[in-house]
Structures are given as structure tokens and as C-alpha cells.
Amino acid sequence: MCFFLGCILSGHIYVCLLVAFVELLLFRELVRVRYNAFFHTIQDTIPLFRTTQWLWFVVAILYAYGDFTSDFITSNTDLHHLQAYVRFFPSISFVLYSVTFVLTIATMQTGYIKFQLNQLSWTMMVLCLTVGQLKYIMHNIYNGLFWFVLPVLLVITNDIMAYVCGMTCGRKFIHHAFIPFSPNKTWEGFIGGAVFTMVLSWYISRMLAQFQWLACPTNEFNLFPSEKQQLPLLTCDLHPIFQHAHYHFSPQLFELLPPPIINMIPGVKEMCTSLEEEDITACISGEVNHTHHHFELLLKNVYPVQLHAVALSMFASLVAPFGGFLASAIKRAYGIKDFDSIIPGHGGVMDRLDCQLLMALCVWVYYNTFIKMGSLSVPKAVYMYNMLSPQERIDFMIAI
């Protein structure tokens, strides 16, 4: 935990380096599952087996993060001198892909082709689970460390609360098995973890939103950030979702819920019409002249991002845990307790981050769907202008 906090406080580039190192460890742990299981078949039989696996990993990394590198260079005027080299990324990726593809086929051995195809399929699945799901996590980091820290905390919160609810209430209300291949998982733990995660997400996001250096995006890519880019001093024009606001919920939303549930929500007011007056006022208990009209809820001095955090917490508690269930299925299928022993008492990196992978992808999709305000910035406009031919620049100036 201290190491994680240290990376966060060190800056965006160090968080990216941490993620890159984690991806390498994840790939190593997952490909070793089948390598160790079939070592007797692979050893001295299939040449360059591990070499081709790691070449596929390098190809995936180049392809996955080529567009991030390109976007980062175009959004930073200080890096525009590298724009001439950016266009070679696809070519480099394709050449390496071709070499790896040829080497994979050339090393297939008679009598082991079916086995090698199974191993190749496993390698592709591992790349989808690791590089594929973490493809956009670098974007999340540079969109603001808030979008990296919040999902991590939501998944951790759900893990803890699901464990607590499972230990205290497991199989006391629902006796049917939740996940057949993971007998320790219970419906009470799953449901209780989801409820507590959604509630706590409101307060976790509010706490994080108060730190401007977490909310601010950046396009700096320096090992030693300038003074104004150092995290405690990082400032920006905050996105509206990180500014205090009043939020009024539409009365139609409450028509979907039964009144007893609505009355349990803090701050909800029941509005009534009076037989004597036509105005709509707050209902008074015991007033016979009042007739229910609608429910309303006004939240004052909240950060809009708190509402987004609740939405993300639903994914963190209802969908992301199935990443952990997949990891459990893999371990059960190959008869292993942990993926590795790199973390004393906790197993491997995959044992700790199995639910985080899908969550990172969800945050990027959610951010670009509901949060992102625009796709063009001044540095990107300058970059695109520099890519124009002289005649196109003249036509552009005439057009504006």
C-alpha cells in the first residue's frame, strides 16, 4: 500500500511505469500456468516456445499503446518534433507481428501441432485479459489520477465488504450456491458487497474530488516534472463535475420505486396538493387535506462526480467480480492455489488484480461516453495544422 501511494504521489509517469510493470508480471504469471502444467511436453520438444510467447506480448504492447503515444505527442506542443516518427508505429508493429507469426508457424512440430495451437490460443486469451483490458488505462491516468485511483478503491472496497458480508451472513438467507466452482462465494456476500460499495462510493469520490491534483489532467511526460506540474502544486480549470453543484432528481425516477423504499432514501420529500389551494407544497403528516402528488430530491453542495462514482460502483460490484471468478476457474482447472508467490501471503499479482482489469476498461468507456467534453485541443489543432501541405494551409486560413 505504501508503495502504491508513493507511485501516486510521484506523478503520472511513475504510475504508468508501475502499470507497465504490472502488465509484464500478469502476462508472465498467466502463461506460466500452462507452461508449468505441460513442461514435460514443451521441454526439448518445441523450440523457441517461450521466445514466441514473449514476442506476441511485445507485439500486443506496441499495437495497444501506439495510439496512446500518438495522442500524447499530438496533445503536447513540446513533443511535436517527434511527429515525424509517430507514423512509423503501425509499420513497426506490423513488421514485428509478421516476424512473430512466421516464427510461430515455422516452429510447429509434427505430432504436436494440436498442442501448439492450444498453447497459441491460450497466449491470445492471456493477451486479451491483460493488454486488451488495460489498453486504455494510460489514458485514464493522464485524464486525471482520479480516474485511476477511484476504480482501484471501488474494487478494493467491494472485495472487503463482500468478504465481511459473506463471513457474517453467508448462506443464512440464500442457501443456493452462487458460483459452483468457488464454494466460498455466497449470494449474501455478493449482494451485501454491492450495496456497501455503492453507498461508500458516494463518500470515497467526495473525498478524492477535494484534491485538485487528482482531478487535473496533464500532458507532461517528464521523469522530473516542472515545479508547476508536481502533484501537490498541479492546478487546472476543473471539469464541472469536480465543482460544487445542486442536483435535482426528476420526480419520474421515483415512480419506478415503491413508496416504502423511497421513504428510506435520505433527503427525499413527499410533495402534496391541498384541497383548499392549488399550490404544491411539502406534505404534512396527518393533514387530511393533503393528497400525494410526487416525490422529489434536491442534493445541495455535492460534487456531480459523486453520482458518476455510484454508477461506476455498480459495475465494480456487479460485473468486475466475475474477473475474480474467472481467475478462480483457471486455478481450479490447473490445480494451483495461487498464480505466483511474489506477494508474501497473497500469491501473485493476478491473485490481487483479477477484478481490476475489466474495471479499468469500463472507466475509459464511461469517461469517453459521459464525461469527456471535447476531442480537440489547441496542441492537437497545431499538430494537425503542421501536417497540412502549404496549399492546404492557405485554404485553411481563407476558410477561417
N, C-alpha and C positions, 0 to 999 in steps of 0.2 A: 504494500500500500504506500509506504514512504517513497519507494522508487517511482511508482506511478505519479504521485503528487509532485515529485521532483521533476519528472519529464514535463508535466503540465506547466509548471512554473518556469521551466527553462525556455519554453517557446514552441511555436508551431512546428518548426523544422525538426525539433527533437522528438516531438510526438509522432511525426511522420516516420522518422527513423525507427522509433520504437515499434510502430505498426509494421514496417517493412521487416524488421527482425522477427516479429511475432508470426508473420506470414511464412517466413522461411521455416520456423520451428513447426508450425502447423502442418506444412507440406511434408516435412521430414517425418513427423510422428505418424501421419496417416499412411504414407507409402510404406513405412516400415511394418505396418500391420501385416500386410500380405507378404512382404519380403521375409519377415521372420517366420511366418506360417509355412512358406514354401521354399525355405532356404535350401533344403536338400535337393530340390529340383533346379533351382537357379544356379547354385554354386557349380562352377566348372562345366556348365551346360549351355547357358545363354550368355554370349559375350556382350559386354558393354551395357548390361541391363540397368545398373544404377546411373550410368552416364546418360543414357537416353531419357530416363525419368527426369533427371535434373535439367536436361536440355529443354524438355517440354515445359518445365517450370519457368525457365528463363524466357522462353518464347511467350508464355502467358503474361509474365510481368511486363515485358516490353510492349506487348499489344494492349494490355489493360491500362497501363499508365502513360502510354504515348499521348493520348488525348488530354490527360491532366497536365502533362508537361507543356503541351502546345497551348492550352488555355492559360496556363500560368504565365508563359512567356508573353503572350499577346496582351495580358492584363497588367503587365509591368513594363513601363517605358524604359526602365533601366536595363531590361533584358532584351530589348528589341534587336540588338546587334546579333542575337542568336537566331533570328527569324529565318535566316537563310539555311540553317541546318535542320530546322523543325520538319521541313517537308521530306527529309530522308528517313524519318521514323518508320513510316509504313514500309518503305523498301527494306530497311534493316530487319524489321520484324518478319517480313515475307521471306527474305533470304534465309534467315535462321530457321524459320518454320520449314522451308523446303529441305534444308540440310538435315534437320531432325527427322522429318518424315522419311526421307530416303534412308537414313541410318537405321531407323526403327524397322523398316521393311527388310533392309539388307541383312539385319542380324537375326531374322527369324530362322529357326532351325526345324528341319524335318522331324516330325513326331511330337513337336512342342508348339506348333502353330496355334492350336486352340487355346493352350495355356497362355501363350504370349498375348493373344488377342484379349483374353480375360484380364490380363495384367494391364494392357493398354487402356481398356475400358475403365479399370479401377483408377488409373492415373488421371484420366479425363474427368472422372467424377470428383476426385480429390481437388483438382484444379477448379472445378465449378464451385465446390464447397468453400474453398479458401480464397483464391484470387478472384473468382467470379463474384462472390458475395461481398468481398472487400474492395472491389474495383473503385467504388466512389467514396471510400472513407477519407481519402486525402482531400476531396472536395469538401466533405463535412468539416474537416479540421480547419481549412482556410476560409470557410464560410463563417467561422467563429468557433472557438473551442467549446462554446455552449453546446453545439450540435454533436460534439464528440463525448463530452462529459455526461450530459443528461441521459442519453440512451444507455451508457455504461451503468450509471447509478440506478436506472429503472430496472434493468435486468438483474442487478445485484439485489435490489430491494425485493423483486419478485421471488428470487431464489430463497432469500432468507424467510420471507413471510410464508411462502409455500411450505417450507420445511417446518416452521413453527406451527402452522395450521394443521399440517399433516400429522405432526407428533402429538398435538393436543386433541384433535378431533377426528383423526383418521379412522375411517370405517365405523364411525359411531352413528352416522346418518345414512350413508350410502355404502352398501356392502358389495356392490358390483365392482369388479376390477376396473381400474382406469386404463392402464397400459399393460396388457398381458405379459409382455416380456420384461417389464420393470415393476415387480410386485410392490416395491416400496412407495410407488407413486399412488396417491389416492385422489378421489374426487374432491374431498374436503380440502386437501392441500392446494389443488389446482384452483378451485373456486375462491377459497379464502385468500390465496396469494394474489389473485386477480383483483379482488375487492380492495385489499390493503394497498396494493401497488397504485391503483387509480386514485385512491384518497391521498396517499403520500406524495404522488407526483405533483399535486397541486402546491404543496409546500416546498418540495425539493426544487421545482422550477422557479418558484418565487425567490428562494434563497440565492440560486445561481444567477438570476436576472439582475440582482443588485450589484454584481461585479461587471463593470463596463468592459474590462479587458477580456472577459469571457465571451461577451456578446459581439464584440467588434470583429469584423472580417479583416483580413490583411492580404497583401500580395508581396510581402517581403520574403526573401528566400536566402537569408544570411545565417551562417553559423553564429555570428556575433552581431545581433540586431543593433541598429542605431538606438540612441537613447530614447527617442520618441516611440520606438517600436517595442521596447521592453515591456513585458506584460503588465507590471503594476502601473505603468505610465501610458499604456496604449489607450487612445481615445478615438472617437469617431462620432459621426452623426448617427445616433442609434436608430435602428429599424423601429417603426411604430409599435411592433409587438413587444418591445422592451421598454415602453413608456407607459406610465400610469394612465388608466382609462376607466370609464364607466361602461359596463356592458349590460344591455337589456335583452333578456331572453324572450323570444317570441312566445306569446300565450299558446300558440298552436302546438308547441312542443309538449306542453303538459297535458294535452288532450290524449296523448298516447299512453299515459300512465294512470293507474288507478289513484283516486284521491288519498288513500292511506299512505301510499308510497310518496306522493308529492308532499304531504304534510311533514314527512320526515326530513325533507331537504332543508337545511338551514337557510333562512332569508327569504323563503317563499311566502308571498302574501296572497290571501284569497280576496278577490275583488267582487263586490256585490252591487246590485242595483236596488234602489229603495222604491217602495210603492208610492211614497209621497213625493220623491224627487227623481228626476231623470238622470242625475249625475251618477257616475260610477265611483264608489268610494271603497275603502277597506272594510271588510266585513267585521261586524261587532258580534261577539259571541252572545247568543241569547236574544238577539234583536229579531223579532218575528217579521218585521217589515223588510228585512234584507233577503234578497234572492241571489244565489250564486251566479256570477257572470263568467269569471275566468280566474286563472292563477297567473301571477307574474313574479319575476325575479330580477332584481336590479343589483348588480355587483359593483361596488364602488372601490376606487383605488386598487384595482387589480392590474396585473400585467397580462395583456392578451396572450402572451406566450404560455401562461398557465393553462389556458383552455387547450392549446395545441399539445401541451405536455400530457394532459389527460387522454387525448386521442392517441398519442404515441404509447402511453402506458397500457392501453387496451391491446395493442399489438404486442408489447413486451410481455404481457401476461397471458395472452390467449394464443399467440402464434409462435413467438420466439422460443418458448419452452420445448417445442417439438424439435428444435435443433439439438437439444439435450437428449431427447428421446431417441433421435437418430444415432447419436453417439453411443447411447446405451445399447442400441440394437447391434451396432458394429462390434462393440466389445463382447457382447454375448455371443455373437456369431463366431468370433475367432477365439473365444475362451480366454480373454485377458481381463484383468481387473482395472488397469489404468493404461493410458496410451504411452506414458513415459513416467519417469521418476525425477524429472528436472526440478519440480517444485516439491520440496520435502513435505510429506503429509497430505499433499493434494494431487499428486500424479503429474500428468503432463499439461502442456499449455492447452491442448484440445479439451481436456477434462474441465478446465476453468472457463474457457471461452466458447463452448459449444453453442450457447444461446446468443452470443454477441454478434455472430457473423451475419445472420439474417436481419438482425436489428439494425446494423449499420446500413444495409441496403435499403431498408424501409425508411430510415431517416432521410436518405438522399432523395428518394422518390417523393416523400411527403414534403420536404423542403422546396423542391422544384415545382410541386403541384400547388401548394397552398401558401408558401412564404415568399419565395423569390419574386421580386418586383419587376426586374428588368434583366435582359440578357446582354445589353450593350453598355459598355462604359467608355469613358474618354480614352484611356490607354488602348482599348480594343479598337476604337474608331481610328486612332492614329496609326495603329498597326495595319488595319485594313486599307487606309489611305496610302501608306507606303508601299503596299502591294500592287497599287494601280499603275498602269502604264502612264507615260506623260500625257497622252491624248485623253485617257480616262480621267486624269486629274483635272484637266481643263474642263471636260464635260461635267465633272462633279462640281467644280467651283461655279460654273454657269447655272447648274441646277439649283444650288442653294442661294 
